[in-house]
Amino acid sequence: MRKRSPFQKTAVAAAVSIGCLVTGVAQATEFTDGDLSVSFDATISAGAGWRMSDIDYEGVGPHNAAAAGETDVHKHGTSSQDNSNLRYEQGDTYTEIVKAVFDTEVNYKNFGGFLRVKGWYDYRLATNDGGSDLPTYYPTLADGSPAEPRESDSHRTEIMDAFVWGNWWLGDAPLNVRYGRQVISWGEGVFFPNGINTINGIDVNALLAPGAELKEALLPAEALFASLGVTENLSIEAFVQFNHQETRVPACGTFFSTTDLIGDGCDNGFYISTEAGVTGSDLTRLPRGEDAEVNDEGQYGFAARYYIDSIETEVAAYFINYHSKLPLLSGYMPTPSADTIANITTLFAGSLIAGGAAPATASAIATGYIATPLTGVLTADPTDIAGVRNAVLGVNPSLMAAMLPDASYFIEYPEDIQLYGVSFNTTIDIGIPGGASSVAGEISLRKDQPFQIEDGVVVGGILGFPSQLCADAPTAGDCYSQYQPGEYVQGYITEDYYQAEFSMIHFFDRLLGASRWTVVADVAFSYADIPDEDELTLNSGYNAALLTPDFTDTAWGNDLGFAAAGFALFLAGDVPDPATGKAAVMGLAPGTTLSSVLATSLASEDEFYPTQFAWGYKLRLTGEYNNVFAGINLKPSISFSHDVQGVTPGPISNFLEDRMSFSANLEAIYQHTYSVAAGYTEFFGAEPYNQLADRDFFTLSASASF
């Protein structure tokens, strides 16, 4: 029978916070004087990572791919997802990092404190040395300069954990209390995120660094935590969090970033690259506004654990009220002005010149068809964005891209998500050599979990194109009939989300020459109560084209009919090129309808959009070869993950059907103090929607602890 210490669970929670559960090199210096003990541990490491695969242009936006001479491209409607991919060629280093982590723990009788400080410097990011040329179409900072990895992204020194604790007895009931910056770990999840263990954010950058340890990636937050052993078998826990710490996603221009919209330095990441004029310029960029402030209050939780002696199993129940740690994208409608008219006029004149028109002729046509009508619209009603849209659609739909600078997007973290969960952990002997296996599982429900609407749907609505975002608008599909200029547009919906995860850990001793092999198998399932794709398309973790539902030229009633009629008249007045049969200026055949242009330029994609149900599994094997030679221990490990079925909507993004990865690592440890590790990771499957499929990498690191 397993024995339970009255402070067992609080000790485990504290161990997660201070990294004691993470395997690797550890060599603390200790000092003891009576009831006082002080321990100090420092780990210094250096490492580098190299890109091992070539760029797959099926995952690159069409205009950046075309600029590189590639034709077999994905249907991304923008180049707002490929900046990081194009900045690193095969064989380039993407990181050259030096790190230091210092831990200090003080214990005096029934009280104690813990402090962790971390610092790092990445030479590769600091110097931006060794990468490929800047992509043709790239995001910019607020001042218009390229959104390259910033010098400020290359280094950081910060206090991680910093808390005090005390143990008391309330009669026969043990009480543990902790206060300060800490990590609180609940649930039985192992490899899959977005389960019960959602109290703290994750530093994704730290997790992906060479030689990373879990303790470097967990982001502590100020909190008060308490655990009370009500009986020998029953304990209750509670916490209140006093500040919000969101998950840190890769910064713009760094190797693992898969979007130019959300990370640090992504200030003007969304723009529509068209062939209508000055592509990639400030005329077609959607600026990023300030991130929404998150309330530090209102995050708390309760847990109860019960140990069933007869079956040696612990069961637990949880409730957590928290604010999203994952970013979501929302926006504001455009506010048209005289600058808007100038931008659209310039863009249109540029398209005419590109089509062979003389500059003077192009200027005259642009003034007659754009500047004069739009000035009349805004003079009559400065808020008439629908009137501006209709006038522009009547000339060339792609010119609506020039409305982007008058709108904006921003990042927000929705509040008051409620999580309910249950878990168990036990040991079961199922006859596998090596004895009993540790088995655990959890099931959680998130009420009102926010799910990201596909950014193409959101931006399409902001530009005034037919959008699922506004299916219930006064004019169905027309956001300009629902929102006023400058009005907030919510980019997400809230629905219930269920996740179940089950894991098994088994030890094989004296196998294949190793002292021990540890096998971890983890499987997870998810169910999201989301609408069908035809009703509303949600984000699946990659950037698609602008999306518009199927419609006819009369679907918007008089407004669309006016725009379609104007488009037909303008096209009819353009003289076709005898060689091609297409209009010389617009490149479109006479008789082309507005709906066919929109259906072509805003093409939807049917594959790999979120599904209600999804599941997958992860495996990890780790060997321990002790004293192989000269006191050196070797630890080989192999990991494999497979998203078997379904696609989880963002920002959860746990599963993308057929996505897989394989990793092989080898660590050599000398005297439990010095370590050298090498690893290779390959991503594959679900191409081209798997945006990491061409970012295989190799890492090499060395560390010393004292």
Number of C-alpha atoms within 10 A of each C-alpha: 7 9 8 11 11 21 16 12 18 23 13 15 18 20 17 19 27 23 17 14 14 13 9 17 17 17 16 16 13 13 11 12 8 7 9 13 15 18 15 17 17 19 20 18 21 20 22 22 25 22 21 19 17 15 18 21 23 20 26 29 25 23 24 23 24 15 12 12 10 15 13 14 18 19 20 25 24 25 29 26 26 27 29 25 26 24 21 24 20 17 16 17 21 25 24 22 22 20 22 18 21 18 20 19 19 18 18 15 11 11 16 18 19 22 20 25 17 19 16 19 20 22 18 21 24 17 12 19 12 15 17 13 10 16 19 16 23 26 33 23 16 15 9 12 10 20 25 22 22 19 14 12 17 19 17 12 13 11 14 26 25 23 22 20 19 17 19 14 11 11 7 12 14 19 22 22 19 22 19 21 25 30 27 24 20 18 23 22 24 19 18 19 16 19 25 27 19 19 26 21 21 23 18 16 19 20 16 14 20 25 25 16 16 16 23 22 20 25 21 25 23 20 20 21 23 19 22 24 24 17 13 14 14 17 22 19 20 18 21 20 25 18 17 24 21 19 19 19 19 24 25 29 31 23 24 19 22 26 25 28 26 24 20 18 24 25 26 28 27 29 27 26 24 19 15 21 23 18 21 22 18 18 24 26 25 27 26 22 17 12 15 12 11 16 15 15 15 16 22 21 20 18 20 19 20 18 20 13 12 7 11 14 17 17 18 21 20 21 20 24 20 24 24 24 22 21 22 21 22 23 24 22 26 25 20 22 18 13 13 22 22 18 21 25 26 23 25 28 27 21 23 23 18 18 17 11 17 13 14 11 13 23 19 14 17 22 19 13 17 24 21 13 17 27 18 13 17 18 13 11 11 17 18 17 25 20 21 24 22 22 23 24 24 23 24 19 21 22 25 22 24 28 28 26 22 21 24 24 29 20 21 21 20 22 20 19 18 19 23 19 23 21 23 20 21 19 18 15 13 9 9 11 12 15 14 16 19 15 21 23 22 23 23 24 22 24 17 18 25 26 25 25 25 29 24 25 28 28 30 24 25 28 24 23 25 28 26 25 27 21 17 12 15 12 17 18 24 28 28 25 15 15 19 17 19 16 14 14 19 16 25 23 15 16 15 18 22 22 23 22 26 21 22 20 17 21 21 17 17 14 13 11 12 18 13 19 23 15 19 20 18 22 22 25 21 26 20 22 15 21 15 13 13 10 12 18 28 27 25 27 26 20 26 27 23 26 27 23 20 14 14 16 18 14 17 17 12 11 18 23 18 18 25 23 17 20 23 18 15 16 26 15 10 17 14 19 13 9 6 11 13 19 19 19 19 18 15 17 18 18 12 14 18 24 18 13 15 20 17 10 17 22 19 21 13 9 8 21 23 27 24 17 18 23 23 24 21 21 18 19 18 18 24 21 19 17 13 12 10 8 12 16 18 22 19 19 19 18 17 18 19 21 23 16 17 23 30 29 28 23 23 20 17 23 30 28 24 18 23 22 18 18 18 17 18 17 20 19 22 17 13 17 16 21 22 19 20 20 20 18 18 19 22 19 17 17 18 20 23 22 26 23 21 23 24 20 21 22 21 20 22 20 21 20 21 16
